[in-house]
Amino acid sequence: MRDYCIRAATSGDLDAARGVMLDTVYRDFGSGYVPRWHGDIIDLDGAYVAPARHTLLVAVHERDGVVATAALDARGPVHPPNPLSLAERYPSGETAQLRRVYVRPGHRRRGLARRLVAGLLDFAAAEGGYRAVYLHTDPAVPGAERFWRSLGQVVCDERDLPDGQGIVHFEIPTN
């Protein structure tokens, strides 16, 4: 793990972080860039770096540069498309939402995502004012659901809902 540095993104990291994210939505999600879902990826500074109580962390490899990302913002899940019960349970301002936890394939299985999430949780605790830590994942992405189940608890599995999108929603313990 000496080959990696986990830190807050700087303005010089944003293009490389964007590259990690866009590669992930094209390769792993198969959706490609969809503005209503991925608009934050284009404006990383406006979404995660500049706003108070938001952050973007990167894992930087000594040879390969930025190889992983993880973001946190103070926006809860929006209804629609998310179930109304989740929007009510996790209101904006009181919810730390984890986003864009992505690791390049050649750097997976080295604990980077876990270290990045720990950094986001430390950030949320230091900022204060967050009542809950929330995230959602697409279980079709290999390893994603298993990873998040190892860190949190499922609060809504849309695969069980008649009109669900197939997304799984989690809460991560804060202590």
C-alpha positions, 0 to 999 in steps of 0.5 A, a space after each residue: 500500500 506504500 505505492 498509493 496516497 489517499 488524499 483530498 483532490 486538488 484542482 490538478 487531479 480533476 481531469 484524471 479523476 473525471 477519467 476514472 469516473 467516465 471510464 467506470 460509467 462506460 465500462 462497468 455500468 454500460 450506460 455511458 455518460 447520462 447527463 441527468 445521472 452523471 452531471 457531477 462528473 463533468 463539474 467535479 469542482 462545483 459538485 465536490 471541491 468548492 462546496 462546503 461539507 462536500 469532498 472528493 478523495 483520490 487514490 494516487 499511485 506513484 506510477 499510474 497517477 489517480 487510480 480511484 475516486 470517492 466523493 461525499 456530498 450533503 444531498 440526500 436521494 431525490 424522489 423521483 427516481 428514488 423511492 419517496 420513503 428514502 428521500 424522506 428518511 435521508 433529507 439533504 443537509 442532514 445526509 452525507 451521501 457517498 458517491 463515485 467510489 470507483 477503482 480502476 480495474 488494475 488497482 482493485 482488490 488492494 483495499 483502496 475503496 475501503 480506505 477511501 470510504 474510511 476517509 469519507 466517513 472521517 470527513 463526515 465526522 469532522 464536518 459534523 451535522 450529518 445524521 446519516 451516511 447513505 449511498 446506492 449501488 447498482 448490483 449488476 456491477 461486479 463486486 459492488 453489492 458485496 462490497 457495500 454489504 460488508 460496510 453497511 446495511 441495506 435499507 431498500 432493495 428496489 429489486 423487491 419493489 414492483 416499479 423499482 429500478 433494481 438499485 440497492 440503497 444502504 446506510 453506513 454506520 457512523 460510529 
